[in-house]
């Protein structure tokens, strides 16, 4: 990795560590090693030195696994996204902030497996706004459209996971695409270039190339509001993509050195409060 990209960031990973008890049956990662040490072996392929650890829904609202991962990776090189409900106390929020948490996630694309609910979003947004945190949303495109007025009311910035989960057929014509574009351009939202396999129609054999159209679109309309994430260890994706394949997809999307630096270094430094 060159000096110019010494602070490149992988903005989306999960850690599954058997030292921490899982309390929700969500993503089955029992056959895939996914500790911090395992991630360290994959990370050199991505050309990154900073990391954002996202609490998996398996741990409900226990964020200990993420706080531990931040400590292991180094508080100067790692940040975290927590999962919380409205009963969190101010003291707990302050402790999470001190531990490197900079946002909260609502994994509501499958509501029956989610530890949170839509009716918690606005109240929690007001709670974390004073800390400078953002909301991270793994919602379907249809859910984004359904809850557009809620999103317009939020005091915080919000981040759309995984290309905003636009369906590949007619993606650019989907109402959610227009809404997300407006929020990005207005400086209200961010979007993660990550997990192309979730909505690709062509699959791994073709390198998820049908998602390239979306990547190119977002880079064209809002390069200053994008971050990239490996989505390691690719929960529920068996067999899991090899790190070199994930790195090749990243390189294809971020072929321009200027864009690469913006999306891997400058944007995540601002979004995740790296100093």
Secondary structure, DSSP 8 states (H G I E B T S, - for coil): --GGGTT-EEEEE--B-TTS---S-----TTS-BSHHHHHHHHHHHT-SEEEEE--GGGTT--HHHHHHHHHH-TTTEEEEE---TT--HHHHHHHHHTTEEEEEEE-TTGGG-SS-GGGHHHHHHHHHTTT-EEEEE--HHHHHHTHHHHHH-SS-EEESGGGG--STTGGGSHHHHHHHHHHHTTSEEEEE--GGGT-SS-GGGTTGGGHHHHHHHHHHHGGGEEE---BT-TT-SS---HHHHHHHHHHHT-SHHHHHIIIIIHHHHHTT--
